[in-house]
Amino acid sequence: MNRHPWLVATFLLVAAGAYLPAATAPEPDVLVQEERGTFTVSATFGVPQPPSAALAVLTDYEQIPRFMPEVRTSHVLGRTGNRAVVEQEAIARFMMFSKAVHLVLEIQEQDGAVRFRDRCGRSFSRYDGAWVTSRRDGYTAITYQLSAIPSFDVPEFLLKRLMKRDATRMIERLQREIAERVQ
């Protein structure tokens, strides 16, 4: 399904101070559920870098394809203050099958959060969510929420499996990108 392209995010920046080693942050926890055709993804993970570093990566929309290879393109169509419109193309793959995903995300950046909603409806009749950062016990906790209703037919068990796999991969790549930018 999606690499959570836009969001797919993006994290970085450096902060002074002592942070606990990455090993003290909890392991990523990804949950995918389906109820009446709506798929929800909930994920929480941590990084030792400050929230500003995570938000810098999450909002670096043009660079997302560099560290999220499933995201083919990510272009800022417009930006005003703390709002942006970002168009993204991604490819979801499973074994020998692939599905192109197209999003035009309306994004609002505010108070340690990046909230997004697809306005084009080409790949999903509903696609909205948020990234929220907070400082906890010496690390930055990052929470990801997505609600999606695909506009294509895929068996529930398969889409749930793909969404969990893709969210887990996305988290790993975001953690790596945040760490690399702060070095």
N, CA, C and O of each residue as an XYZ file, in Angstrom:
732
protein
N       0.833     -1.160      0.000
C       0.000      0.000      0.000
C       0.876      1.219      0.000
O       1.494      1.489     -1.030
N       0.980      1.959      1.034
C       1.752      3.170      0.909
C       2.939      3.192      1.838
O       2.931      2.566      2.898
N       3.934      3.900      1.443
C       5.164      4.068      2.210
C       4.912      5.210      3.126
O       5.775      5.616      3.904
N       3.801      5.692      3.037
C       3.389      6.847      3.747
C       4.365      7.911      3.328
O       5.085      8.552      4.094
N       4.308      8.015      2.083
C       5.125      8.801      1.234
C       5.409     10.177      1.753
O       6.565     10.534      1.980
N       4.500     10.858      1.921
C       4.581     12.264      2.309
C       5.156     12.358      3.666
O       6.063     13.045      4.136
N       4.580     11.711      4.022
C       4.919     11.647      5.346
C       6.092     10.835      5.354
O       7.208     10.775      5.871
N       5.303     10.199      4.504
C       6.066      9.228      4.520
C       6.944      9.911      4.834
O       7.825      9.727      3.993
N       7.108     10.268      5.198
C       7.452     11.134      5.886
C       8.613     11.833      5.755
O       9.025     12.166      4.644
N       9.426     12.200      7.190
C      10.633     12.999      7.094
C      11.063     13.538      8.466
O      10.230     14.141      9.142
N      12.307     13.357      8.914
C      12.792     13.730     10.259
C      14.221     14.261     10.232
O      15.020     13.804      9.414
N      14.583     15.247     11.132
C      15.996     15.595     11.328
C      16.283     16.731     12.276
O      15.434     17.036     13.114
N      17.415     17.367     12.194
C      17.932     18.466     12.993
C      18.721     17.959     14.178
O      18.612     16.799     14.575
N      19.511     18.844     14.729
C      20.366     18.414     15.823
C      20.023     19.210     17.072
O      19.592     20.361     16.997
N      20.219     18.587     18.201
C      19.984     19.311     19.447
C      21.113     18.995     20.406
O      21.695     17.911     20.385
N      21.398     19.948     21.224
C      22.431     19.711     22.230
C      21.777     19.028     23.411
O      20.559     19.085     23.583
N      22.580     18.391     24.208
C      22.055     17.745     25.396
C      22.277     16.254     25.362
O      22.703     15.688     24.354
N      21.987     15.640     26.464
C      22.196     14.199     26.583
C      20.907     13.473     26.233
O      19.828     13.818     26.715
N      21.040     12.473     25.392
C      19.905     11.647     25.010
C      20.262     10.213     25.328
O      21.421      9.810     25.234
N      19.259      9.451     25.704
C      19.505      8.045     25.971
C      19.843      7.347     24.675
O      19.385      7.783     23.619
N      20.619      6.289     24.708
C      20.937      5.551     23.499
C      19.656      5.033     22.860
O      18.647      4.829     23.535
N      19.714      4.821     21.538
C      18.541      4.370     20.801
C      17.951      3.105     21.398
O      16.742      2.886     21.314
N      18.781      2.277     21.995
C      18.304      1.015     22.550
C      17.291      1.230     23.674
O      16.525      0.316     23.980
N      17.263      2.425     24.306
C      16.331      2.650     25.401
C      14.950      3.053     24.895
O      13.976      2.974     25.645
N      14.848      3.479     23.653
C      13.548      3.807     23.084
C      12.825      2.496     22.797
O      13.450      1.503     22.426
N      11.500      2.498     22.971
C      10.769      1.253     22.732
C      10.867      0.806     21.279
O      11.015      1.623     20.370
N      10.782     -0.497     21.080
C      10.752     -1.049     19.721
C       9.482     -0.565     19.025
O       8.467     -0.332     19.683
N       9.529     -0.415     17.710
C       8.326      0.022     16.981
C       7.164     -0.935     17.223
O       7.323     -2.156     17.228
N       6.021     -0.353     17.420
C       4.792     -1.111     17.637
C       3.820     -0.685     16.540
O       3.393      0.469     16.505
N       3.464     -1.620     15.635
C       2.587     -1.310     14.504
C       1.338     -2.175     14.601
O       1.425     -3.397     14.718
N       0.179     -1.534     14.551
C      -1.093     -2.238     14.603
C      -1.927     -1.830     13.395
O      -2.082     -0.641     13.119
N      -2.462     -2.808     12.675
C      -3.343     -2.536     11.534
C      -4.670     -3.215     11.812
O      -4.721     -4.403     12.132
N      -5.739     -2.449     11.687
C      -7.080     -2.984     11.911
C      -7.983     -2.599     10.743
O      -7.702     -1.661      9.996
N      -9.072     -3.348     10.609
C     -10.064     -3.051      9.577
C     -11.433     -3.108     10.212
O     -11.756     -4.041     10.947
N     -12.230     -2.102      9.922
C     -13.605     -2.101     10.398
C     -14.482     -1.465      9.335
O     -14.329     -0.287      9.011
N     -15.394     -2.247      8.799
C     -16.338     -1.798      7.769
C     -15.658     -1.094      6.604
O     -16.113     -0.049      6.138
N     -14.554     -1.689      6.141
C     -13.869     -1.165      4.965
C     -12.836     -0.091      5.225
O     -12.106      0.299      4.314
N     -12.761      0.392      6.451
C     -11.759      1.403      6.805
C     -10.590      0.712      7.489
O     -10.762      0.011      8.486
N      -9.399      0.920      6.939
C      -8.175      0.352      7.501
C      -7.492      1.433      8.325
O      -7.338      2.568      7.873
N      -7.089      1.074      9.527
C      -6.360      2.020     10.359
C      -4.995      1.435     10.701
O      -4.851      0.249     10.998
N      -4.026      2.295     10.648
C      -2.665      1.931     11.035
C      -2.305      2.823     12.217
O      -2.467      4.042     12.163
N      -1.823      2.209     13.267
C      -1.341      2.937     14.437
C       0.063      2.430     14.717
O       0.289      1.223     14.813
N       0.989      3.339     14.845
C       2.373      2.949     15.107
C       3.003      3.950     16.051
O       2.737      5.151     15.990
N       3.841      3.429     16.918
C       4.607      4.275     17.829
C       6.035      3.752     17.839
O       6.274      2.547     17.911
N       6.979      4.687     17.764
C       8.385      4.310     17.826
C       9.165      5.470     18.402
O       8.639      6.571     18.563
N      10.415      5.217     18.710
C      11.230      6.250     19.319
C      12.554      6.435     18.612
O      13.060      5.534     17.944
N      13.102      7.626     18.774
C      14.442      7.948     18.288
C      15.147      8.750     19.383
O      14.488      9.464     20.140
N      16.463      8.646     19.479
C      17.166      9.397     20.512
C      17.329     10.880     20.172
O      17.680     11.674     21.046
N      17.087     11.258     18.943
C      17.230     12.644     18.512
C      16.023     13.472     18.993
O      14.988     12.908     19.347
N      16.158     14.802     19.003
C      15.073     15.665     19.479
C      13.885     15.689     18.503
O      14.037     15.340     17.333
N      12.699     16.102     18.989
C      11.532     16.201     18.108
C      11.787     17.066     16.876
O      11.266     16.774     15.799
N      12.572     18.114     17.020
C      12.846     18.982     15.872
C      13.534     18.214     14.746
O      13.300     18.498     13.571
N      14.373     17.251     15.090
C      15.055     16.441     14.083
C      14.052     15.556     13.353
O      14.101     15.430     12.129
N      13.156     14.952     14.096
C      12.128     14.101     13.481
C      11.231     14.927     12.561
O      10.936     14.513     11.440
N      10.805     16.081     13.032
C       9.915     16.921     12.220
C      10.611     17.440     10.969
O       9.978     17.592      9.925
N      11.901     17.711     11.065
C      12.632     18.184      9.894
C      12.639     17.119      8.796
O      12.538     17.453      7.615
N      12.754     15.862      9.165
C      12.719     14.782      8.169
C      11.302     14.602      7.644
O      11.093     14.496      6.436
N      10.332     14.569      8.545
C       8.937     14.370      8.136
C       8.429     15.452      7.193
O       7.550     15.197      6.369
N       8.971     16.644      7.308
C       8.488     17.749      6.474
C       9.408     18.066      5.301
O       9.217     19.070      4.615
N      10.388     17.230      5.073
C      11.286     17.399      3.923
C      10.683     16.633      2.741
O      11.270     15.669      2.250
N       9.526     17.068      2.300
C       8.699     16.346      1.329
C       9.415     16.020      0.023
O       9.249     14.924     -0.512
N      10.194     16.937     -0.487
C      10.872     16.720     -1.770
C      11.917     15.606     -1.692
O      12.218     14.971     -2.704
N      12.475     15.361     -0.501
C      13.530     14.355     -0.351
C      13.015     12.954     -0.009
O      13.802     12.009      0.041
N      11.732     12.808      0.223
C      11.182     11.512      0.633
C      11.580     10.373     -0.307
O      11.934      9.304      0.190
N      11.546     10.534     -1.627
C      11.931      9.406     -2.497
C      13.372      8.924     -2.294
O      13.686      7.773     -2.600
N      14.239      9.787     -1.787
C      15.627      9.396     -1.561
C      15.742      8.325     -0.475
O      16.544      7.400     -0.602
N      14.954      8.442      0.583
C      15.062      7.467      1.665
C      13.843      6.546      1.778
O      13.815      5.660      2.632
N      12.859      6.749      0.939
C      11.688      5.862      0.847
C      11.571      5.424     -0.609
O      10.810      6.034     -1.361
N      12.291      4.397     -1.030
C      12.356      4.040     -2.447
C      11.025      3.698     -3.106
O      10.907      3.807     -4.326
N      10.031      3.293     -2.342
C       8.726      2.998     -2.940
C       8.011      4.272     -3.380
O       7.107      4.227     -4.214
N       8.416      5.397     -2.820
C       7.839      6.687     -3.208
C       8.615      7.170     -4.429
O       9.773      7.573     -4.322
N       7.976      7.125     -5.566
C       8.630      7.498     -6.825
C       8.835      8.998     -6.936
O       9.902      9.462     -7.337
N       7.794      9.759     -6.574
C       7.889     11.214     -6.649
C       7.181     11.829     -5.449
O       6.228     11.262     -4.915
N       7.655     12.983     -5.040
C       7.044     13.754     -3.969
C       7.362     15.223     -4.253
O       8.502     15.663     -4.100
N       6.340     15.971     -4.667
C       6.537     17.368     -5.071
C       5.625     18.294     -4.275
O       4.432     18.032     -4.116
N       6.203     19.366     -3.787
C       5.416     20.383     -3.104
C       4.737     21.226     -4.182
O       5.405     21.888     -4.977
N       3.419     21.195     -4.202
C       2.654     21.982     -5.177
C       2.419     23.394     -4.683
O       2.227     24.314     -5.479
N       2.434     23.567     -3.374
C       2.234     24.887     -2.798
C       2.504     24.863     -1.313
O       2.397     23.826     -0.658
N       2.859     26.041     -0.787
C       3.127     26.147      0.648
C       2.739     27.548      1.090
O       3.089     28.544      0.459
N       1.996     27.593      2.207
C       1.609     28.853      2.817
C       1.691     28.685      4.324
O       0.911     27.937      4.915
N       2.631     29.378      4.943
C       2.785     29.275      6.393
C       3.039     27.846      6.817
O       4.002     27.220      6.375
N       2.168     27.328      7.679
C       2.338     25.966      8.194
C       1.519     24.936      7.403
O       1.268     23.833      7.889
N       1.112     25.295      6.202
C       0.341     24.389      5.345
C       1.094     24.123      4.050
O       1.801     24.984      3.528
N       0.920     22.899      3.545
C       1.545     22.530      2.275
C       0.602     21.609      1.516
O      -0.245     20.937      2.105
N       0.763     21.591      0.205
C       0.078     20.630     -0.648
C       1.176     19.858     -1.363
O       2.019     20.444     -2.043
N       1.159     18.527     -1.202
C       2.220     17.679     -1.728
C       1.596     16.558     -2.568
O       0.692     15.852     -2.121
N       2.104     16.419     -3.792
C       1.650     15.338     -4.667
C       2.686     14.224     -4.629
O       3.886     14.466     -4.762
N       2.196     12.985     -4.443
C       3.105     11.846     -4.355
C       2.612     10.672     -5.189
O       1.414     10.413     -5.308
N       3.585      9.980     -5.756
C       3.340      8.729     -6.473
C       4.195      7.668     -5.791
O       5.378      7.883     -5.526
N       3.586      6.526     -5.512
C       4.310      5.430     -4.876
C       3.897      4.122     -5.539
O       2.873      4.048     -6.218
N       4.700      3.110     -5.333
C       4.406      1.776     -5.842
C       4.379      0.822     -4.654
O       5.349      0.715     -3.904
N       3.259      0.137     -4.498
C       3.147     -0.899     -3.470
C       3.363     -2.239     -4.164
O       2.720     -2.539     -5.170
N       4.266     -3.034     -3.623
C       4.586     -4.327     -4.236
C       4.344     -5.462     -3.252
O       4.596     -5.347     -2.053
N       3.849     -6.555     -3.802
C       3.710     -7.779     -3.030
C       3.936     -8.933     -3.981
O       3.147     -9.160     -4.898
N       5.025     -9.664     -3.757
C       5.428    -10.762     -4.621
C       5.514    -10.241     -6.061
O       6.299     -9.334     -6.335
N       4.724    -10.796     -6.979
C       4.814    -10.344     -8.380
C       3.776     -9.282     -8.717
O       3.652     -8.891     -9.877
N       3.039     -8.816     -7.737
C       2.010     -7.815     -7.975
C       2.487     -6.440     -7.547
O       3.289     -6.314     -6.622
N       1.995     -5.413     -8.219
C       2.295     -4.042     -7.805
C       1.085     -3.162     -8.071
O       0.269     -3.447     -8.947
N       0.987     -2.094     -7.303
C      -0.126     -1.153     -7.432
C       0.423      0.248     -7.287
O       1.104      0.566     -6.312
N       0.118      1.095     -8.279
C       0.517      2.498     -8.193
C      -0.443      3.221     -7.247
O      -1.653      2.995     -7.270
N       0.120      4.085     -6.427
C      -0.659      4.863     -5.472
C      -0.401      6.337     -5.758
O       0.746      6.772     -5.856
N      -1.480      7.094     -5.889
C      -1.376      8.527     -6.170
C      -2.076      9.287     -5.053
O      -3.209      8.972     -4.689
N      -1.388     10.295     -4.511
C      -1.942     11.113     -3.434
C      -1.669     12.585     -3.711
O      -0.618     12.940     -4.244
N      -2.605     13.427     -3.351
C      -2.375     14.868     -3.285
C      -2.752     15.244     -1.853
O      -3.927     15.357     -1.504
N      -1.731     15.429     -1.053
C      -1.927     15.612      0.379
C      -2.015     17.071      0.775
O      -1.160     17.879      0.412
N      -3.046     17.398      1.514
C      -3.127     18.692      2.192
C      -2.511     18.435      3.559
O      -2.959     17.557      4.297
N      -1.496     19.197      3.886
C      -0.725     18.951      5.106
C      -0.742     20.199      5.979
O      -0.605     21.323      5.497
N      -0.915     19.969      7.273
C      -0.819     21.053      8.242
C       0.246     20.666      9.259
O       0.185     19.593      9.858
N       1.214     21.544      9.446
C       2.300     21.343     10.398
C       2.056     22.265     11.587
O       2.020     23.486     11.438
N       1.886     21.665     12.779
C       1.597     22.511     13.928
C       1.839     21.776     15.229
O       1.459     20.614     15.374
N       2.473     22.453     16.178
C       2.656     21.946     17.539
C       3.218     20.528     17.594
O       2.658     19.668     18.273
N       4.316     20.278     16.886
C       4.954     18.979     16.929
C       4.211     17.901     16.160
O       4.478     16.713     16.343
N       3.289     18.299     15.306
C       2.497     17.329     14.546
C       2.458     17.700     13.067
O       2.559     18.867     12.689
N       2.310     16.667     12.249
C       2.127     16.830     10.811
C       0.856     16.052     10.465
O       0.851     14.821     10.469
N      -0.217     16.780     10.167
C      -1.502     16.156      9.836
C      -1.700     16.226      8.329
O      -1.368     17.230      7.698
N      -2.245     15.153      7.753
C      -2.385     15.099      6.303
C      -3.708     14.469      5.898
O      -4.291     13.670      6.631
N      -4.169     14.856      4.698
C      -5.405     14.331      4.119
C      -5.277     14.358      2.612
O      -4.880     15.368      2.031
N      -5.617     13.233      1.973
C      -5.596     13.175      0.508
C      -6.836     13.879     -0.030
O      -7.954     13.610      0.409
N      -6.630     14.768     -0.970
C      -7.760     15.488     -1.536
C      -8.118     15.050     -2.954
O      -9.117     15.518     -3.500
N      -7.335     14.171     -3.560
C      -7.644     13.797     -4.944
C      -8.534     12.564     -5.039
O      -9.315     12.458     -5.984
N      -8.448     11.637     -4.102
C      -9.326     10.474     -4.101
C      -9.071      9.461     -5.197
O      -9.915      8.595     -5.427
N      -7.952      9.535     -5.876
C      -7.669      8.612     -6.967
C      -7.395      7.188     -6.475
O      -7.945      6.233     -7.023
N      -6.564      7.037     -5.463
C      -6.207      5.712     -4.962
C      -6.997      5.314     -3.715
O      -7.144      4.128     -3.418
N      -7.501      6.305     -2.994
C      -8.240      6.057     -1.762
C      -9.437      6.992     -1.704
O      -9.335      8.166     -2.059
N     -10.577      6.465     -1.254
C     -11.714      7.353     -1.041
C     -11.559      8.088      0.292
O     -12.175      9.130      0.516
N     -10.727      7.528      1.170
C     -10.346      8.225      2.406
C      -8.886      7.904      2.676
O      -8.460      6.753      2.581
N      -8.132      8.928      3.012
C      -6.724      8.744      3.358
C      -6.324      9.955      4.186
O      -6.045     11.021      3.635
N      -6.295      9.799      5.504
C      -5.912     10.905      6.372
C      -5.233     10.364      7.613
O      -5.442      9.221      8.020
N      -4.420     11.213      8.198
C      -3.702     10.782      9.383
C      -2.793     11.859      9.921
O      -2.937     13.040      9.606
N      -1.842     11.423     10.747
C      -0.938     12.382     11.387
C       0.312     11.685     11.890
O       0.324     10.487     12.175
N       1.365     12.489     11.988
C       2.595     12.153     12.694
C       2.629     13.105     13.887
O       2.444     14.310     13.717
N       2.860     12.588     15.076
C       2.918     13.436     16.267
C       4.187     13.088     17.033
O       4.471     11.918     17.286
N       4.939     14.108     17.395
C       6.184     13.906     18.142
C       6.036     14.444     19.558
O       5.322     15.415     19.806
N       6.731     13.785     20.477
C       6.769     14.278     21.850
C       8.035     13.750     22.512
O       8.562     12.701     22.142
N       8.503     14.495     23.488
C       9.714     14.106     24.215
C       9.307     13.243     25.400
O       8.419     13.618     26.165
N       9.958     12.077     25.561
C       9.626     11.153     26.653
C      10.887     10.499     27.188
O      11.658      9.909     26.430
N      11.088     10.600     28.451
C      12.151      9.852     29.123
C      13.472      9.809     28.358
O      14.101      8.754     28.281
N      13.897     10.923     27.799
C      15.192     10.988     27.132
C      15.191     10.591     25.670
O      16.261     10.502     25.069
N      14.045     10.353     25.081
C      13.970     10.059     23.657
C      12.743     10.759     23.071
O      11.902     11.270     23.810
N      12.648     10.779     21.753
C      11.488     11.354     21.078
C      10.555     10.220     20.673
O      10.953      9.303     19.954
N       9.320     10.291     21.138
C       8.295      9.327     20.739
C       7.603      9.886     19.504
O       7.237     11.061     19.461
N       7.429      9.040     18.512
C       6.755      9.438     17.273
C       5.569      8.501     17.085
O       5.718      7.280     17.044
N       4.402      9.096     16.973
C       3.181      8.325     16.769
C       2.679      8.595     15.364
O       2.631      9.740     14.915
N       2.305      7.524     14.672
C       1.776      7.601     13.315
C       0.372      7.021     13.315
O       0.146      5.925     13.830
N      -0.559      7.748     12.745
C      -1.942      7.294     12.617
C      -2.368      7.478     11.173
O      -2.095      8.516     10.569
N      -3.037      6.475     10.616
C      -3.567      6.560      9.259
C      -4.920      5.870      9.229
O      -5.085      4.783      9.783
N      -5.889      6.508      8.579
C      -7.179      5.893      8.271
C      -7.305      5.919      6.760
O      -7.149      6.967      6.133
N      -7.591      4.750      6.171
C      -7.634      4.668      4.715
C      -8.745      3.739      4.250
O      -8.993      2.684      4.834
N      -9.403      4.167      3.180
C     -10.363      3.322      2.483
C      -9.885      3.258      1.041
O      -9.994      4.245      0.313
N      -9.357      2.114      0.613
C      -8.839      2.020     -0.751
C      -9.962      2.086     -1.776
O     -11.079      1.632     -1.528
N      -9.645      2.659     -2.928
C     -10.620      2.708     -4.025
C     -10.354      1.586     -5.023
O     -10.779      1.655     -6.176
N      -9.655      0.564     -4.573
C      -9.358     -0.612     -5.392
C      -9.646     -1.849     -4.542
O      -9.643     -1.784     -3.313
N      -9.888     -2.951     -5.197
C     -10.213     -4.184     -4.487
C      -8.956     -4.966     -4.128
O      -8.130     -5.288     -4.982
N      -8.842     -5.258     -2.846
C      -7.765     -6.088     -2.329
C      -8.358     -6.855     -1.156
O      -9.062     -6.268     -0.334
N      -8.093     -8.138     -1.061
C      -8.605     -8.889      0.095
C      -8.104     -8.266      1.399
O      -6.949     -7.854      1.503
N      -8.995     -8.207      2.385
C      -8.677     -7.584      3.674
C      -7.405     -8.138      4.293
O      -6.540     -7.373      4.719
N      -7.280     -9.467      4.350
C      -6.106    -10.067      5.000
C      -4.816     -9.645      4.305
O      -3.794     -9.444      4.962
N      -4.858     -9.509      2.982
C      -3.665     -9.137      2.232
C      -3.317     -7.668      2.462
O      -2.154     -7.334      2.688
N      -4.319     -6.789      2.406
C      -4.051     -5.364      2.606
C      -3.553     -5.103      4.024
O      -2.647     -4.291      4.213
N      -4.117     -5.767      5.010
C      -3.636     -5.590      6.382
C      -2.171     -6.002      6.497
O      -1.373     -5.319      7.139
N      -1.832     -7.104      5.883
C      -0.450     -7.593      5.918
C       0.502     -6.604      5.229
O       1.578     -6.303      5.745
N       0.087     -6.103      4.056
C       0.906     -5.134      3.326
C       1.079     -3.843      4.114
O       2.181     -3.299      4.190
N       0.002     -3.361      4.695
C       0.070     -2.106      5.448
C       1.000     -2.239      6.656
O       1.751     -1.315      6.967
N       0.950     -3.377      7.329
C       1.840     -3.582      8.478
C       3.294     -3.652      8.011
O       4.172     -3.023      8.602
N       3.543     -4.418      6.952
C       4.903     -4.534      6.420
C       5.429     -3.169      5.995
O       6.555     -2.800      6.327
N       4.611     -2.422      5.259
C       5.051     -1.128      4.751
C       5.263     -0.111      5.871
O       6.217      0.667      5.826
N       4.387     -0.108      6.870
C       4.570      0.816      7.991
C       5.841      0.486      8.758
O       6.570      1.385      9.174
N       6.107     -0.800      8.946
C       7.323     -1.215      9.648
C       8.570     -0.789      8.875
O       9.520     -0.275      9.466
N       8.571     -1.000      7.567
C       9.712     -0.567      6.735
C       9.871      0.943      6.762
O      10.987      1.453      6.852
N       8.759      1.654      6.685
C       8.807      3.110      6.705
C       9.441      3.600      8.004
O      10.284      4.497      7.986
N       9.042      3.023      9.114
C       9.585      3.414     10.411
C      11.091      3.171     10.455
O      11.845      4.036     10.901
N      11.528      2.014     10.002
C      12.963      1.715      9.991
C      13.728      2.741      9.162
O      14.797      3.197      9.568
N      13.192      3.100      8.016
C      13.872      4.075      7.144
C      13.864      5.464      7.758
O      14.849      6.194      7.652
N      12.777      5.833      8.391
C      12.723      7.133      9.044
C      13.711      7.202     10.202
O      14.403      8.208     10.362
N      13.785      6.155     11.007
C      14.754      6.134     12.101
C      16.176      6.300     11.574
O      16.970      7.056     12.134
N      16.485      5.596     10.506
C      17.819      5.670      9.915
C      18.092      7.075      9.361
O      19.174      7.624      9.566
N      17.111      7.653      8.660
C      17.290      8.988      8.074
C      17.473     10.047      9.158
O      18.319     10.932      9.025
N      16.699      9.964     10.211
C      16.836     10.928     11.315
C      18.243     10.830     11.902
O      18.913     11.842     12.109
N      18.670      9.626     12.160
C      20.006      9.418     12.763
C      21.103      9.934     11.843
O      22.032     10.598     12.301
N      21.004      9.635     10.542
C      22.052     10.056      9.597
C      22.133     11.574      9.464
O      23.225     12.125      9.325
N      21.014     12.238      9.505
C      21.024     13.700      9.356
C      21.565     14.400     10.578
O      22.100     15.503     10.465
N      21.442     13.800     11.729
C      21.887     14.433     12.959
C      23.367     14.215     13.227
O      23.961     14.940     14.025
N      23.973     13.229     12.576
C      25.389     12.945     12.834
C      26.278     14.101     12.520
O      27.494     14.008     12.688
